[in-house]
Amino acid sequence: MHWKQKYQREAEYNTQADKAEPLKNSLVLVRNDALGIVRPAPGPYEVSYRIKQPATGGAHLSQSAKQVSITYHIDSLSRRITPFDNQRAAGKYALFLGCSFTYGEAVSDTSTMPYYFGKATGFRPYNYGVSGYSPAHMIALQQSVNMRNEIAEKDGIAIYTYIEDHLARVAPSTKWIYNSNGYWPYVNPKTVAVEGTYGEKHPINLQLINGMYKSNIVNLFNINFPRRYSTEQYEQFVTIVKKSEQLYRNQFGNDNFYVVIFPAYPMAPELRQLFQRAQLKVIDYSALLSWKTTYDGMHPDGEAYKRVAEKLANDLPIKSI
């Protein structure tokens, strides 16, 4: 089952000449069928890539290749382990929510945004990001897990990392439904609570979507719906993010919840206005920098995470927390 989708805008920022082919992925996923989410199982796992390098010395020479492996470490609570210097601990927590950009897909444990933020601030980072997640997945996780009981420090902050593709995941788009075979959190629009999976709630839609993607024309032209987002869909998105903030506030007793717009993903003005109306704290780094991708050709490299984390450490009012 495919849990990752190539993000539309990232190709513009890929300046690597080499291309990678995944060789091995030993990840084991733990399912929560009542919420339509998966989390990584505890333990280490490895992803290996074969990097094709352009031949030198003539057009007829074959390409050379090298193999690169990334090892991920998952703790007993299904969080990615973030190395931390206890001697620099400020006695505060930094809770990170989001997708692969939060998780740190294709970079080492010491090259993620949570790692660099903890190093810059002394706040102990807790990485709850999972590849493929959206705000709908976030509230499903918050419904099922009392994070307050999983974090030792009393005071701190929560950071949700926004990228544009989260809109497609919340909609949800036909491609995400197809890729997950309907195993996707269904959010009740009245209660803003996750109640089972999309496939369970919309079995006919799932059959139609699966049938649509059997068409060569649909795949050839990369057809995906919705093509554009309506005001109603923007409102639904903000409502779900607001629900995540409320769940965080209920568990932790503070409103230190921040939405960080990741570089290269500008937020539509209408959506930004709705965030402001909902009184959500938004930090816009969409124009902060351009970035190179990692070996997988889709995700930011460690240098991008480092610069975002250090900027965030400087901009947040952490001294008052």
NORDAVEN-V324849 format. One record per pair of residues at least 12 apart in sequence whose ideal C-beta (glycine too) atoms are under 6 Angstrom apart, sorted by the first residue. I is the first residue (numbers start at 1). J is the second residue. D is the distance in whole Angstrom. If there is no record, write none. Layout:
BEGIN
<<I:J:D> <I:J:D>>
END
This chain:
BEGIN
<<2:179:4> <3:132:4> <4:131:6> <4:132:6> <6:298:6> <7:165:5> <9:264:6> <10:298:6> <13:264:6> <13:290:5> <13:291:5> <14:293:4> <14:297:6> <15:292:5> <17:54:6> <18:51:5> <18:53:5> <19:52:5> <20:49:4> <20:51:5> <20:295:4> <20:296:6> <21:50:5> <22:49:6> <23:48:4> <23:50:5> <24:48:4> <25:47:5> <26:45:4> <26:46:5> <27:45:5> <28:41:4> <35:140:4> <35:144:6> <35:185:6> <35:194:5> <36:183:6> <36:184:5> <36:185:4> <36:197:4> <37:137:5> <37:140:5> <37:185:6> <39:78:4> <39:130:6> <40:74:5> <40:78:6> <42:74:5> <42:76:5> <43:74:6> <44:71:6> <44:73:5> <45:72:6> <46:69:5> <46:71:5> <47:70:5> <48:67:6> <48:69:4> <49:68:5> <49:295:4> <50:65:5> <50:67:6> <51:66:5> <51:68:6> <52:65:5> <68:295:5> <70:106:6> <73:109:6> <77:150:6> <79:127:5> <79:128:6> <80:103:6> <80:127:4> <82:114:5> <82:115:5> <82:125:5> <82:127:5> <83:109:6> <83:110:6> <84:118:5> <84:124:6> <88:122:5> <89:122:6> <90:122:3> <90:123:6> <91:153:6> <92:123:5> <92:153:5> <92:155:5> <92:156:4> <93:124:5> <93:151:5> <93:153:4> <93:156:3> <94:117:6> <94:123:4> <94:125:5> <94:156:6> <94:157:6> <95:126:5> <95:158:4> <96:114:5> <96:127:5> <96:129:6> <96:159:5> <97:128:5> <97:138:5> <97:160:5> <98:129:5> <98:160:6> <98:161:4> <99:133:4> <100:131:4> <100:299:6> <101:161:5> <101:163:6> <101:262:6> <102:129:3> <102:161:5> <103:129:4> <103:130:6> <103:131:6> <105:131:5> <105:299:5> <106:294:4> <106:295:6> <106:296:4> <106:299:5> <107:294:6> <107:302:5> <111:302:3> <112:305:6> <113:305:4> <113:308:6> <113:309:5> <114:127:5> <116:305:6> <116:306:5> <116:309:4> <117:309:4> <117:313:6> <120:310:5> <120:313:4> <121:313:5> <121:318:6> <126:151:6> <134:166:5> <134:169:3> <134:170:5> <135:170:6> <135:240:5> <135:241:5> <135:244:6> <136:170:5> <136:185:5> <136:187:5> <136:240:6> <137:185:6> <138:244:5> <139:243:5> <139:244:5> <140:185:5> <140:194:4> <142:247:4> <143:194:6> <147:251:6> <148:251:4> <148:252:6> <155:321:6> <157:256:4> <158:248:5> <158:257:5> <159:258:5> <159:260:6> <160:259:5> <161:260:5> <161:262:6> <162:259:6> <162:261:5> <163:262:5> <163:265:5> <164:265:5> <167:229:6> <167:237:6> <170:237:5> <171:226:6> <171:233:6> <172:184:6> <173:224:5> <174:209:5> <174:224:6> <174:225:5> <175:224:4> <177:198:6> <177:209:5> <178:209:5> <178:213:5> <182:197:6> <182:198:5> <182:199:2> <182:206:4> <183:197:6> <184:197:6> <184:198:4> <186:198:5> <186:201:5> <192:239:6> <192:243:4> <234:270:6> <234:271:5> <234:274:6> <238:274:4> <238:275:6> <238:278:5> <242:278:5> <245:257:4> <258:281:5> <258:283:6> <259:280:6> <259:282:5> <260:283:5> <261:284:5> <261:285:6> <261:286:5> <263:285:5> <263:288:5> <263:289:5> <265:286:6> <266:286:4> <289:307:6> <291:304:4>>
END
